[in-house]
Amino acid sequence: QTKRNYRRHLDHLRDALGDLPGPALEDRRVRQEFYRWRDGFAATPAAADQAWGTLRMLLGWAFDRGSISINHATRGGTLYTSNRADIVWEEQAVAAFLAEAPLSLRQALMLALCTGQRQGDILALAWGHYDGEWLRFRQQKTGTLMELPVHQELKAMLDGMEKTATVILTTETGRPWRGGHFRSKW
């Protein structure tokens, strides 16, 4: 999907700024053209920020290779803001879920709560990453090596689980989750 986004933004750049003469890239006033182009995406702020990021990287590439002496697309600011406070589960919601959800989803929630990791990293956790005290793994997105002490409740859950696959989380049938997304009728 990222490759598609870059292509789309590069196509938009070509359409909007493709006839811009090379020397104009050195003129500070070109920054206003860049802002006008980016603001054309203002109805979708995340897309606008991605478009600016694509422009910044393209000009960064040209700058690093000596084609331009300044990148006028640095520090463009962001239009998109996110407030996820309304989707944070409160203790009552967690308790209700843990009381009613199928076992495999309760296990997934416990791993998420106790590790704070992304869904993809939780689904990829293998039994080899757990030594009885620590979870040690490399995050898929960042490549960062994670060494997380295992919380007492999580340890009790992990130690009590059947090892039906190489990964920790499996479906009710004992198979690894497919497609990177939790699928459940619950």
N, C-alpha and C positions, 0 to 999 in steps of 0.2 A: 504494500500500500504506500509506503514512503516513496518508493521509486515513481509510482504513479503521480503522487503529489508533486514531486520535483518536476516531472515532465510537464504537468499541467501549469505549474507556476513559470517554468521556463518558456512555455508556449505563450502565456500571458505577457511575460516580459518582452518576448520577441515582437508580439503584436503591438504592445504599447510603446516600447522604447527602441525597437529594432532599427529605426531610421536615425537614431541619435548618433551624430558624428563622434568618433573616438575622442577628439580633443575636449568635447563637452563633458566627458567623464572626469576631467581634471578641474572643471569649473565648480566652485562651491554651490552655485545656484542650481546645479543639477539635483541637489538633495531635495529641493522643493518639488521637482518632477517625480522623484522617487516617492515622496510622501503622497502626492496626488494619486499616483498609481496604487500605492498601498491602501489609501483611504477609499478607493473604489471597491474594496472588499470589506468595508466597515460593517456591513450588515451581517457578516460572519467573522467576528473578531479573531477567532482562532485561525481561520484561513488567511486573514490579513497578516497575522504574525508569521505564519508559515511562509507566505509570499515574501515578506521582508527578509526572513531568514535565508530564503533561496537567493535573493538578490545579494545579500551580504556575503554569502558563501561564494557566489559567482565572482563578485568583485574582489573578494579575498584571494581567490585563485589567480585572477589577473594581476593583482598587486604582488603576490608572492613570485610570480614569473616575470615581473618587471614591465608588464604591459601598461600599467597605470602607476602613478606615484602616490595616490591616496585613494582610500576606499571611503566614499561618501555615504555608504550604507551602514556604517557602524553606529552603534548606540541609537537605534531607531525607536526604542521604547516598545511597549506592547499595548495592544488594544484589549486583549482578552484577559479577563480576571475570573477567578474561580473561587467560589465559596462552597465547600462541600460540607459545611457544618450541618446542613439539613439532612444529610444522608448518613451521618454517624449513628450507629445503633446505641441506644441507651441500654443500661443494665437490664431493664425489664424486657426489652425486645430480645436481647441475647438469651436471657433465661427462658423465655417462651419458645424460642427457636430450639434451644438445647433440650427442652422438654418434649417437643413434638416432632422434630425433623427425623428423617431416617438416619441411621448410624453413620453412613458414609458422609453425609452433609454435616453432621455434628462434628465428626473428626476434622473435616475441612475447615470448619469455623474455628475450632480450637487451634489448629495450626496457624490460621490467619491471625487470630487474636494474640497468640503467644509469640509469633515471630514478626508480625508486621510486614510480611513480604507480599510481593505481587502474586496474583493468581497463577501466572505461568511458573514462577519459582516454587510455589507451594505444590503445584501438580507434578513438578519435576523432582521433588525431594525423594531421594532413594534411601533405602535402609542403610546403605553404605555411608550415608552422610550423618548417620546417628550412631554415636558410640556409647549411649546410655547416660551421658551427661551433657553432651554438646551436639549441636547441629552445625556441621561444617560443609559449606557448598559455595559455589560461585554463582552470583546472580547472572541470569541470562541476558538481561538488558545492558547492564553496566560492566559485567565481568568482574565486579568487586567480590573478593573473597569474604564470605560471611562466616563468623564464628560466634554462634549464639548459645549461651548457656540455656539449658532446657528447664523451664519452669516445672515445679513439682507436679502440678495438675497435668501438664503436657507429658511429663515423664511417665506418670501413671497410665495415661491413655496409650502412649506409644508402646510401653512395655506389655500392655494387655492386648495389643492388636495381633491378629493373625498376619503372618507374612505370606500373602498369596501372590505377590508380584515383587519385582525389584523396586518399584516405587512404593512409597508409603501409602498414598491415597489411592483407593480403588473404588469401583462401583460396588453396588450390593452383590453383584455376581463375582466379585474378586478380580475384575479386570481394570487395568489403568483407565483413567478418564481419557476420552478421545477428543481430539479437536481443540484442546486447550480451553474448553469451556465446561462448566458444570451443567449437566443435563439431568433434570429431575422433574418428576410430575408434582413434587411437593410445592 
